[in-house]
Amino acid sequence: MKGCYDLEVIDVQQQPDRAKETHIFATPTLIKQLPPPLQKLVGDMSDNDRVLIGLGI
């Protein structure tokens, strides 16, 4: 999947306003915006297969 995504890292302690804008209320949070629908994963992301399934990839 190299090169098939854009990644933005938001440090909720350094950028609390940006975290609020994107509705990040817990960490870690991964947000997939495109293609729709928007999906959010919160919590342990150590199982790659489970993360990909959760994102519908």
C-alpha positions in Angstrom: 0.0 0.0 0.0 3.1 2.2 -0.1 2.2 5.6 -1.7 -1.5 4.9 -1.7 -2.4 7.2 1.2 -1.8 10.5 3.0 -1.0 10.4 6.7 -1.4 13.2 9.1 -0.3 12.9 12.7 -2.0 15.0 15.3 -0.4 15.3 18.7 -3.4 15.9 20.9 -1.2 17.5 23.6 0.5 19.9 21.2 -2.5 20.5 18.9 -5.7 20.3 21.1 -7.7 22.5 18.8 -6.9 20.3 15.8 -7.8 17.2 17.7 -11.1 18.8 18.6 -11.8 19.8 15.0 -11.3 16.2 13.9 -13.4 14.8 16.8 -10.5 12.9 18.3 -11.5 12.2 21.9 -9.4 9.1 22.6 -6.0 7.9 21.5 -4.8 6.3 19.5 -7.4 7.1 16.8 -7.1 6.3 13.1 -9.5 8.0 10.7 -10.0 6.9 7.1 -11.7 9.6 5.2 -11.6 8.4 1.6 -13.1 6.6 0.0 -16.4 7.2 1.9 -17.8 6.3 4.3 -15.6 7.9 7.0 -14.4 5.3 9.4 -12.6 5.6 12.8 -10.7 3.0 14.7 -9.8 3.7 18.3 -7.5 1.7 20.6 -5.0 -1.1 20.0 -3.9 -1.3 16.4 -1.1 -3.9 16.8 -3.0 -6.5 14.7 -2.5 -5.4 11.1 -5.0 -7.8 9.6 -7.7 -6.6 12.1 -7.0 -3.0 11.3 -7.2 -3.6 7.6 -10.5 -5.4 8.0 -11.8 -2.6 10.2 -11.0 -0.1 7.5 -12.6 -2.3 4.8 -9.3 -2.7 3.0 
